[in-house]
Amino acid sequence: MLIERERIEEASQTVHQWLAPTPLIRSDYLSQKLDANVWLKLETLQPTHSFKVRGAFNAIAKLNDAQRKRGVVTASGGNHGLAVAYAARTSGIAATVLLPEKTQEVRIRAIRSQQARLLLHGASWDDANIEAQRIARTQGMSYIHPFDDEHVMAGQGTIVPELLKQIPRVDVLVASIGGGGLLSGLISAASAAMPEARVFGVETEGADSMYQSWRAGRIVELPAITSIAETLGARKTEQRQFNIITGNASALVTVSDAEAIAALVELLSEEKLLTEPATSCSIAALLCGKVPLAREENVVVVLCGANVGIGRVAQWISKGTETD
C-alpha cells in the first residue's frame, strides 16, 4: 500500500517547519551528454548532507511527551543515524545511535558532534539494528527505523511536492535504494502528484537486495554487503517497501562500484558537486544508458547524500575507478 497523499502533505508541513527547500539545478553538462534536460535535486545540501533528515524530523514530530522524555534509538549505516541525532538535538530530546563496527570515522565524528550517544555493534547494519531494537525494548526508548516506518517514508516523500514547485513537469525521476524508504516515499508522492512520471531505482552490485528481490518476485536477503556504497547497506528490504517498489517502479537497475565511483569523480569534476557512491550510482545509471531517456525529457536525479571522507575521494581519484 502506498503512503497516503494526506500523510505526505502533513509531513511537508512538519518538515518545512525545520528545513528549507533544497535547490534544484539543471546540469548543462549532463543534459548535453545525455540529450535530455537533466536536473539535480541537491539533498546533499541538507544540514546533515543527506535526505534522511526529512524522515527523521517527521518521525520525531509524531512522538508524544512521554516518548520524548525517554528519547529515541536507531541503527544506521551513517546517514540515518546522523539525521536522527540532528533532528533529536534540534527538537530537544536524547538520541542513541547504533552503527556497524567498521563505520567510517567521518560518519562517527559527525554523529558525535550532535551530542548523540553512539554505540558500535556488529559487522553490518542488520547486526546494529537488532541491538537497537533490543535497547528500545529494554530501556523504553522509541525506535526509529531507517526505512520501514510510515512517518519516515512520508518524510522522504516530501521531496516530490517540493520538487513540483521548482519545475513544471517531471518525466523521469531517478533515486538510489538502500532499504527502500526513499524510493517508497517518492513513488507514493509521485503516484498522486505526477502519475505520468517514470520512476527508476538504482543500487550498486553487492548492495542490491531490492534488485535481487524484484528479479526473484520475493524478498531476497543478501549474505553480506560487499559494495563500497556502504549507506545502501541493508541486506534485505521489508515487505511494504518491497510491495511499493516492485509494484510501482518503472524499473530497477544496478551499476558496479567502479561505475559509481567513475560517476562520482565525473560529477565532482564537471559540476563541482561532491556525492557518496550510494548517490553517484544514480548518475552512473544514466551515464551507462541503463535508464531509457527520450530527447528533451525532464529528468530529475535525487542527489541523496554527500557524507564521504575527502581522503577516500582523493584515493579514488588517484586510482581511477579502482575500488579495493
C-alpha positions, 0 to 999 in steps of 0.5 A: 500500500502506498503512503497516503497523499494526506500523510505526505502533505502533513509531513511537508508541513512538519518538515518545512517547519525545520528545513528549507527547500533544497535547490534544484539545478539543471546540469548543462553538462549532463543534459548535453551528454545525455540529450535530455534536460537533466536536473539535480535535486541537491539533498546533499545540501541538507544540514546533515548532507543527506535526505534522511533528515526529512524522515527523521524530523517527521518521525520525531514530530509524531512522538508524544511527551512521554516518548520524548522524555525517554528519547529515541534509538536507531541503527544506521549505516551513517546517514540515518543515524546522523539525521536522527541525532540532528533532528533529536538535538534540534527538537530537544530530546536524547538520541542513541545511535547504533552503527556497524563496527567498521563505520567510517570515522567521518560518519562517527565524528559527525554523529558525535558532534550532535551530542548523540550517544553512539554505540558500535555493534556488529559487522553490518547494519542488520547486526546494529539494528537488532541491538537497537531494537533490543535497547528500545525494548529494554530501556523504553526508548522509541525506535526509529527505523531507517526505512520501514516506518510510515512517518519516515517514508512520508518524510522522504516523500516530501521531496516530490511536492517540493520538487513540483514547485521548482519545475513544471513537469517531471518525466523521469525521476531517478533515486538510489535504494538502500532499504527502500524508504526513499524510493517508497516515499517518492513513488507514493508522492509521485503516484498522486502528484505526477502519475505520468512520471517514470520512476527508476531505482538504482543500487550498486552490485553487492548492495542490491537486495531490492534488485535481487528481490524484484528479479526473484518476485520475493524478498531476497536477503543478501549474505553480506554487503560487499559494495563500497556504497556502504549507506545502501547497506541493508541486506534485505528490504521489508515487505511494504517497501518491497510491495511499493517498489516492485509494484510501482517502479518503472524499473530497477537497475544496478551499476558496479562500484567502479561505475559509481565511483567513475560517476562520482569523480565525473560529477565532482569534476564537471559540476563541482558537486561532491556525492557518496557512491550510494548517490553517484550510482544514480548518475552512473545509471544514466551515464551507462544508458541503463535508464531509457531517456527520450530527447528533451525529457525532464529528468530529475536525479535525487542527489541523496547524500554527500557524507564521504571522507575527502581522503577516500575521494582523493584515493579514488581519484588517484586510482581511477575507478579502482575500488579495493 
